[in-house]
Amino acid sequence: MYRFRDASGRVIYVGKAKSLRQRVNSYFADPWGLHPRTQQMVAAAAGVDWVTVATEVEALQLEYAWIKEYDPRFNVRYRDDKSYPFLAVTLDEEYPRLMVMRGAKRKGVRYFGPYSHAWAIRETLDLLLRVFPARTCSAGVFKRHAQIGRPCLLGDIDKCSAPCVGRVDAAEHRRIVEDFCDFMAGRTDRMERRLEQEMRSASHALEFERAARLRDDLSALRRAMEKQTVVLADGTDADVVAFAEDQLEAAVQVFHVRAGRVRGQRGWVVEKTEELSTGDLVHHFCSQVYGGEADVEGREADLPREVLVPELPADADALADWLTQMRGGRVSLRVPQRGDKRALLETVARNAGEALTQHKLRRAGDLTARSQALEEVADGLGLPAAPLRIECYDVSQIQGTDVVASMVVFEDGLARKSEYRRFIVTGATDDVSAISEVLRRRFARYRAAREAGELVDSDRPAIDPETGRARKFAYLPNLVVVDGGAPQVNAAGAVLRELGVTDVAVCGLAKRLEEVWQADEPFPVILPRTSEGLYLLQRVRDEAHRFAITFHRQRRSKRMTASALDGVAGLGEIRRKALLRRFGSLKRLAAANIDEIAEVPGIGRRTAEAVVAALRGGTETVLPEPTPGSPAHVSPNLDN
């Protein structure tokens, strides 16, 4: 077992080999013949140590333990890239097939879903095959049974119409498949009424076996419908569309609701090539997605009666008219304001946010994209080498109150959350002075440790010899990024010069036009909008902003809730939470009387009196004693 360390003594790679000499020598061959990631590792490595073990099993155990302990940035990390399954109908085949499908979508296939599990699709399909006996077998199985002239088991138990042996022709089989698609698309009432009518007709004609079979089909159809949750009680047919976006990309999510039930979901991540409002995104979505719904034969598009969106575009009326013509019936474009539809839109928006986050993580996990991003940042800022360690700082405040700052760390293009830091800023009232204070504190800590000789160990200068762990602020970044423009960047550069830190580059990313500013430069650096380097700087900036604003909200919430209740005798954190959970806010708690407060579990009358005294200065309005049976005799339910 061997470990490569960088100049600071931190483990950057863990490996195992039977011949240590051969393996280590292989890293120092011609660098141009190495993998790009291996090139970076060799360039960053400053030393190697090793441990001899008896067996390969011990080596594997030690390798796992080391990777878990050191989290070396050049080791491979396996991530689950499983995609969600869809129920797919291959309409481009002569005899369409119903099947479970994952991965990229292709033309000529209609998709329903996605489902959380493949077994959920198979369970639904098993119920519906009684009513829609369409083909589910592969091409090889279909061809083999056509050759032998005998159907498979599903054909024998009437869960397949057996087109392979000619029980139905291609046109009849396609009609079965189209009925299945209509049912999955939400047109359930028509199918249910048809089965009921056929069942009654068979019963009146004394065809009881056929009537019993239709009854079982109708029962299977209803069981399949019960498995889909009702989200809109009024049985609305609607598409619910929401977006999550940043300056360069937008994630789009749409839930297809038919007869009040979610029948499917689709999502995209699109690149924004210009400044687009949410209304503009709605316009492009409707024009491009619904415009492609109609097939080449000119059949009416599968459009709902309503399209629920977060914001109306400027041409909403014209867009609705265009969609109405395609559907052959009225289509309205609406922004829900309250109720179930508003709640469903918020749910779709959360899904869009998750989709955008997953898209960013997939890009971040791409080694080639990360390497390209680091090289583009180095070229754009004129750095001598790619910035393998980037620190970004952001300030969060409200008019000079609860001023806090964050420091996030990215190494090799990936977030290293164990080295994030938070700062409480006390001597600053604006972003510029706050950035100066935070950077002065951060780099002063490093300079003080260096001058005290704590970082003198040439083998492991940034490792605490007593604990074996990294010292705080022991690693110097290659690049410091601040959230802001020229004023913030110039302040950061002045602090580094004042502290004698000359080997750290500084830049800032301004939100308005995504301009990259450097210290004491009159003009910004403009990176292309499709640049991986700009995407990396944006992700670093956004992460610093998230970390800072989360800390700011925590401190603000604690100050607002703790200031009035912290000093109450006998009222700890658990009881404070119980009070706020019962009454919802300090305002409602202050309006409650002693008896109502004392009803909260764990709160006695003496503590309730102390709470009232703290919130109202010891005064309480005395209400007249209610008479039995009067409305005032009933205690109000403050939870509703």
BELUR-V149301 format. One record per backbone hydrogen bond with DSSP energy under -1.0 kcal/mol. CO is the residue of the C=O (numbers start at 1). NH is the residue of the N-H. Records with the same first field share a line. If there is no record, write none. Layout:
CO=NH  NH
This chain:
1=51
2=15
3=49
4=12  13
5=46  47
6=9
8=462
10=6
12=74
13=4
15=2
19=23
20=24
21=25
22=26
30=33
31=34
35=39
36=40
37=41
38=42
39=43
40=44
41=45
47=5
49=3
55=59
56=60
57=61
58=62
59=63
60=64
61=65
62=66
63=67
64=68
65=69
66=70
67=71
72=75
85=115
86=101
87=112
88=99
89=91  110
90=93
97=90
99=88
101=86
106=109
108=92
110=89
112=87
113=265
118=122
119=123
120=124
121=125
122=126
123=127
124=128
125=129
128=132
132=134
133=161
135=98
138=142
139=143
140=144
141=145
142=146
143=147
144=148
145=149
152=156
153=157
154=159
162=165  167
169=173
170=174
171=175
172=176
173=177
174=178
175=179
176=180
177=181
178=182
179=183
180=184
181=185
182=187
183=186
186=188
188=192
189=193
190=194
191=195
192=196
193=197
194=198
195=199
196=200
197=201
198=202
199=203
200=204
201=205
202=207
203=206
206=208
207=211
208=212
209=213
210=214
211=215
212=216
213=217
214=218
215=219
216=220
217=221
218=222
219=223
220=224
221=225
222=226
225=228
232=235
236=260
237=306
238=257
239=308
240=255
242=253
244=251
248=272
249=246
250=270
251=244
252=268
253=242
254=266
255=240
256=263  264
257=238
258=261
260=231  232
261=258
264=256
266=254
268=252
270=250
277=281
278=282
279=283
280=284
281=285
282=286
283=287
284=288
285=289
290=293
295=298
301=303
305=332
306=239
307=334
308=241
313=316
315=319
316=320
317=321
318=322
319=323
320=324
321=325
322=326
323=327
324=328
326=301
332=307
334=309
339=343
340=344
341=345
342=346
343=347
344=348
345=349
346=350
347=351
348=352
349=353
350=354
351=355
352=356
353=357
354=358
355=359
356=360
357=361
358=362
359=363
360=364
361=365
363=366
366=370
367=371
368=372
369=373
370=374
371=375
372=376
373=377
374=378
375=379
376=380
377=381
378=383
386=388
388=412
389=478  479
390=410
391=481
392=408
393=483
394=406
396=404
398=401
401=398
403=425
404=396
405=423
406=394
407=421
408=392
409=416
410=390
411=414
414=411
416=419
417=420
421=407
423=405
430=434
431=435
432=436
433=437
434=438
435=439
436=440
437=441
438=442
439=443
440=444
441=445
442=446
443=447
444=448
445=449
446=450
447=451
448=452
449=454
450=453
453=456
460=463
462=471
464=468
469=464
471=474
478=505
479=391
480=507
481=393
482=484  509
485=489
486=490
487=491
488=492
489=493
490=494
491=495
492=496
493=497
494=498
495=499
496=501
497=500
505=480
507=482
508=517
510=514
515=510
516=525
517=508
518=521
525=516
528=531
531=535
532=536
533=537
534=538
535=539
536=540
537=541
538=542
539=543
540=544
541=545
542=546
543=547
544=548
545=549
546=550
547=551
548=552
549=553
550=554
551=555
552=556
553=557
554=558
555=559
556=560
557=561
558=562
559=563
562=566
565=568
568=571
572=576
573=577
574=578
575=579
576=580
577=581
578=582
579=583
580=584
585=589
586=590
587=591
593=597
594=598
597=600
600=603
604=608
605=609
606=610
607=611
608=612
609=613
610=614
611=615
612=616
616=619
627=630
630=633
631=634
636=638
637=640
